[in-house]
Amino acid sequence: MKPSIAFYAPLKSPNHQTPSGDRTIARGLLNALSGLGDVTLVSEFRSRDGAGDRDTQFDLITQAESEADRLIAKGGWDAWVTYHNYYKAPDLIGPKVCAALNIPYHLIEASRASKRLTGPWAEFARKAENASDAAKVIYYFTEQDHYALARDKPADQTLVHLKPFLDRADLPAVEARTSKGLLLSVGMFRFGDKLKSYANLAAALALVTASDWSLEIVGAGEAEEEVHALFAPFGTRVSFLGELSSDDVSRKMQAADVFVWPGVNEAFGMVYLEAQAQGTAVVAENRPGVCDVVGPASALVLQNDAQAFAAAIDAALSKPRDPDAHQSYVFDAHLRGSAVRTLRDTMTLTARAL
């Protein structure tokens, strides 16, 4: 009999209507876990408090108690997996259910943030820390996450590196070709870190020496006016494509010569893996998380260094497009099959399932 695995994502359900990296990863994890057994998305309850409001947090905690009681009454799982536990969206359900049912509790991507134990998210930060303490195994995506998890982990907890992966079994066929000078960026038009990435990119493009480059930008959002203004000096060299489906984004990536995105404060960025899967070179800033998903055939440059970014773009455009160099990096460790093997080798199940 296949083991039965409960899956839960407190920040954003795999069924959430708004596309995001979290939703993409949650869907990929559901499919990867299906390689181990029968997986059930056990709850749509969302615990997120984005504003740091104490009353909101206590209200969500009360709602979570009822949801946990419902799941305890239902039962029947051999293990529980929660994706993304952190101080703005802690897992308020899994630890209670697992303790009551005596099944192993696992976390994938958990953040330790002791500085949040005081301040507007204090109650949620404590809940997130409690959930992290309760986990039998915590899977981390990046070395940056590993540092804090290793520092604060209980003695009997296991930490496992689950490399970020694309939810696909293989890679598309892509032909080598001479560069056409086509650059591509994909990112929402949001204030803060996203807008900073666009600003860094615009500053770099002003220093590119290649004469035949053009840029397509996929994205939309509340900072649209500000993003458009950043690239206005380049005139018709820059095209705005709006939001596209994931299939259309993949086709755009395959058609481009270089994927350019600085990645300011990205957790890691699935777009980098997808671009390389399409055989396209990446130019990004050498930032924590980003460096975990950009292969050696692409370029990582100093943060906030427009000249270095421009030089990397020039270098990439001067070479023939070499899909194998980029796809081999993804194929070796960043496809669903690799994730299934890691989970199978390290996940703890109840005795009933063994």
ZAMARGU-4260 file (C-alpha; in steps of 0.2 Angstrom, whole numbers, plus 5000, padded with zeros to 4 digits):
<rodrens>
0) 5000/5000/5000 | 5006/5017/4996 | 5009/5029/5010 | 4997/5043/5012 | 5005/5060/5014
5) 4996/5076/5019 | 5002/5092/5011 | 4998/5110/5017 | 5004/5127/5011 | 5000/5141/5024
10) 5006/5156/5014 | 4998/5151/4997 | 4988/5136/4992 | 4993/5127/4976 | 4975/5132/4970
15) 4977/5150/4973 | 4971/5161/4959 | 4986/5173/4958 | 5001/5167/4950 | 5017/5168/4960
20) 5033/5158/4963 | 5026/5151/4979 | 5011/5144/4970 | 5023/5137/4957 | 5034/5128/4970
25) 5019/5122/4980 | 5012/5114/4964 | 5029/5106/4960 | 5030/5099/4977 | 5013/5091/4976
30) 5019/5082/4960 | 5036/5077/4967 | 5027/5070/4983 | 5016/5060/4972 | 5031/5050/4967
35) 5032/5044/4985 | 5014/5040/4988 | 4996/5046/4988 | 4996/5065/4992 | 4982/5075/4998
40) 4981/5094/4999 | 4972/5094/5016 | 4968/5112/5019 | 4965/5129/5010 | 4967/5139/5026
45) 4979/5154/5023 | 4988/5160/5039 | 4996/5176/5031 | 4996/5192/5040 | 5005/5204/5029
50) 5002/5220/5040 | 5009/5214/5057 | 4992/5216/5066 | 4991/5208/5083 | 4972/5206/5082
55) 4973/5198/5065 | 4986/5185/5071 | 4975/5180/5086 | 4960/5178/5075 | 4969/5167/5063
60) 4976/5157/5077 | 4958/5154/5083 | 4952/5149/5066 | 4967/5137/5064 | 4962/5128/5080
65) 4946/5123/5073 | 4954/5118/5056 | 4966/5107/5066 | 4953/5099/5076 | 4944/5095/5059
70) 4959/5087/5052 | 4963/5077/5068 | 4945/5070/5067 | 4948/5065/5049 | 4966/5057/5051
75) 4973/5043/5041 | 4990/5050/5035 | 5007/5042/5037 | 5016/5059/5036 | 5013/5078/5035
80) 5023/5090/5024 | 5021/5109/5025 | 5028/5121/5012 | 5034/5138/5018 | 5033/5142/5036
85) 5039/5159/5041 | 5034/5173/5053 | 5021/5181/5041 | 5012/5164/5038 | 5017/5151/5051
90) 5010/5134/5050 | 4997/5135/5064 | 4989/5118/5060 | 5002/5104/5056 | 5011/5103/5073
95) 4995/5100/5082 | 4988/5088/5070 | 5004/5078/5069 | 5006/5077/5088 | 4988/5071/5090
100) 4989/5058/5076 | 5007/5053/5080 | 5014/5055/5063 | 5030/5063/5057 | 5030/5082/5053
105) 5041/5089/5039 | 5044/5107/5033 | 5050/5112/5016 | 5057/5130/5016 | 5056/5136/5034
110) 5064/5153/5040 | 5071/5156/5057 | 5069/5175/5062 | 5073/5177/5080 | 5073/5196/5078
115) 5054/5195/5074 | 5050/5188/5091 | 5048/5206/5097 | 5038/5219/5087 | 5021/5218/5077
120) 5023/5200/5071 | 5029/5193/5088 | 5015/5181/5091 | 5016/5174/5073 | 5035/5173/5074
125) 5034/5162/5090 | 5022/5151/5081 | 5034/5149/5066 | 5048/5145/5078 | 5037/5132/5087
130) 5033/5124/5070 | 5051/5123/5065 | 5056/5116/5082 | 5043/5102/5079 | 5049/5096/5062
135) 5057/5079/5061 | 5065/5085/5045 | 5067/5102/5037 | 5071/5103/5019 | 5080/5119/5013
140) 5082/5126/4996 | 5097/5138/4998 | 5113/5139/5008 | 5107/5155/5015 | 5092/5147/5023
145) 5103/5133/5030 | 5114/5144/5040 | 5100/5150/5052 | 5091/5133/5052 | 5107/5124/5057
150) 5111/5137/5071 | 5094/5135/5079 | 5089/5117/5076 | 5084/5105/5090 | 5097/5091/5092
155) 5086/5077/5084 | 5081/5087/5069 | 5088/5083/5052 | 5091/5096/5039 | 5091/5091/5020
160) 5096/5101/5005 | 5082/5100/4993 | 5088/5109/4977 | 5076/5120/4969 | 5068/5111/4954
165) 5057/5113/4939 | 5041/5103/4939 | 5046/5093/4923 | 5053/5077/4919 | 5064/5082/4904
170) 5070/5097/4894 | 5065/5103/4877 | 5075/5101/4861 | 5084/5118/4858 | 5095/5121/4843
175) 5111/5131/4844 | 5112/5147/4834 | 5121/5164/4831 | 5115/5177/4844 | 5102/5189/4838
180) 5105/5202/4852 | 5088/5198/4860 | 5087/5200/4879 | 5073/5195/4890 | 5067/5200/4908
185) 5052/5193/4917 | 5046/5201/4933 | 5031/5209/4941 | 5030/5228/4941 | 5030/5230/4960
190) 5038/5244/4971 | 5052/5239/4982 | 5064/5225/4977 | 5056/5222/4960 | 5058/5240/4955
195) 5076/5240/4961 | 5080/5226/4950 | 5072/5235/4935 | 5082/5251/4940 | 5098/5241/4940
200) 5095/5233/4924 | 5091/5250/4915 | 5107/5257/4922 | 5117/5242/4915 | 5109/5243/4898
205) 5115/5261/4897 | 5132/5255/4897 | 5131/5240/4885 | 5142/5242/4870 | 5134/5230/4858
210) 5125/5240/4845 | 5111/5227/4840 | 5103/5223/4857 | 5084/5223/4860 | 5075/5219/4876
215) 5058/5211/4879 | 5050/5213/4896 | 5036/5201/4903 | 5027/5208/4918 | 5013/5220/4924
220) 5008/5228/4941 | 5005/5243/4951 | 5023/5251/4947 | 5020/5250/4928 | 5022/5269/4926
225) 5039/5269/4935 | 5045/5254/4926 | 5041/5261/4909 | 5049/5277/4914 | 5066/5268/4918
230) 5067/5261/4900 | 5060/5276/4891 | 5077/5282/4886 | 5080/5266/4875 | 5065/5270/4864
235) 5059/5255/4853 | 5074/5244/4859 | 5063/5239/4873 | 5046/5231/4871 | 5033/5228/4885
240) 5024/5211/4883 | 5012/5212/4898 | 5008/5196/4908 | 5010/5180/4898 | 5005/5162/4901
245) 5019/5150/4908 | 5020/5142/4891 | 5022/5158/4882 | 5035/5164/4894 | 5045/5147/4891
250) 5044/5151/4872 | 5050/5168/4875 | 5064/5162/4885 | 5069/5149/4871 | 5069/5163/4858
255) 5080/5175/4868 | 5099/5175/4868 | 5101/5181/4886 | 5089/5181/4901 | 5093/5197/4911
260) 5087/5200/4929 | 5097/5207/4943 | 5087/5198/4956 | 5087/5210/4971 | 5082/5200/4987
265) 5075/5186/4977 | 5073/5170/4988 | 5081/5161/4973 | 5070/5163/4957 | 5063/5149/4947
270) 5064/5160/4932 | 5082/5158/4931 | 5080/5139/4931 | 5067/5140/4918 | 5078/5151/4907
275) 5092/5139/4908 | 5080/5124/4904 | 5076/5133/4888 | 5095/5134/4884 | 5096/5152/4887
280) 5111/5161/4896 | 5107/5171/4912 | 5115/5187/4918 | 5111/5190/4936 | 5118/5199/4952
285) 5128/5187/4963 | 5115/5187/4978 | 5111/5174/4991 | 5098/5162/4984 | 5101/5167/4966
290) 5118/5160/4966 | 5110/5143/4970 | 5101/5142/4954 | 5112/5150/4941 | 5124/5138/4933
295) 5143/5140/4928 | 5139/5143/4910 | 5130/5159/4914 | 5136/5175/4923 | 5134/5181/4941
300) 5141/5199/4944 | 5144/5210/4959 | 5128/5218/4966 | 5123/5235/4961 | 5137/5236/4948
305) 5130/5242/4932 | 5147/5242/4923 | 5149/5223/4928 | 5132/5219/4923 | 5134/5228/4906
310) 5150/5219/4903 | 5142/5202/4906 | 5128/5206/4894 | 5141/5211/4881 | 5151/5195/4884
315) 5135/5184/4882 | 5129/5192/4866 | 5146/5190/4858 | 5145/5171/4859 | 5135/5159/4849
320) 5120/5152/4859 | 5125/5136/4867 | 5109/5127/4874 | 5118/5112/4880 | 5129/5122/4892
325) 5114/5128/4901 | 5102/5114/4900 | 5115/5101/4907 | 5116/5112/4923 | 5097/5110/4925
330) 5096/5092/4920 | 5109/5086/4933 | 5100/5092/4949 | 5085/5104/4946 | 5072/5093/4938
335) 5057/5084/4947 | 5066/5067/4947 | 5080/5074/4957 | 5068/5081/4970 | 5058/5064/4971
340) 5075/5055/4975 | 5079/5067/4988 | 5062/5066/4997 | 5062/5047/4995 | 5078/5045/5003
345) 5075/5056/5018 | 5057/5057/5022 | 5051/5049/5038 | 5035/5039/5038 | 5024/5031/5052
350) 5027/5012/5055 | 5010/5009/5047 | 5017/5014/5030 | 5034/5005/5031
</rodrens>
